[in-house]
Amino acid sequence: MNAKNEKKATPKALETYQAHRADIARLIDWLQMELDKSDEQAKADPLNWGHAGSMGQVRSNLIDTLEFISGIERERIEETLGE
């Protein structure tokens, strides 16, 4: 195979990043489906505080994730949510 026909190899770090990035996109889609299901469960049982507690835990975990990936402090993220 001559140099003209050779494909440039993707660095392993970039390949791994891209695979993780694709997984994250699928997980976000999955999360949206679970949120939709949770909406129906909460509407069917509106006096159950467990649904609110579950959403509070998910919210907290997502804030942690956003803080990690963005470098923005949790307090600022929460302030933005309150706006």
Buried (B, 14 or more C-beta within 10 A) or exposed (E): EEEEEEEEEEEEEEEEEEEEEEEEEEEEEEEEEEEEEBEEEBEEEEEEEEBEEBBEEBEEEEBEEBBEEEEEEEEEBEEEEEE
